[in-house]
Amino acid sequence: MNFEDKDIYTAVKHHLPTVNEYVNSHGGEIDLLGTHNGTVYIELTGTCHGCAMSLMTTKMVVQKRLRELIHPELTVVNVDGTSENKLPDTYYTEKEEEREEVEEESIWDKVKKFF
């Protein structure tokens, strides 16, 4: 697959609300953790976290739909705490950038809003 991790992450983030509809209908949610070498790392939360059907949901719903929308060779892994389904040591995520943006607003900036 000739896409950068950032490009895949952006595409998944864009399509995630559509894919999330099925999981939401079962009381769950999909959290996008990151991407690395054509693999998307997610975490199923809510009632889907730890569900016996979570592997089936990951492969037959999430992976299948993302392959249709983005690329047919995309792989999706549900990071569920097991040794075979874990995040790699290095992966792309925008969460670091988001956290830096939040930290830019100081406590003083927050307090000034009230004066």
Helices and strands as residue ranges (DSSP letters): H 5-25, E 28-36, E 39-46, H 54-56, I 57-63, H 64-69, E 75-78, H 95-104, H 107-112
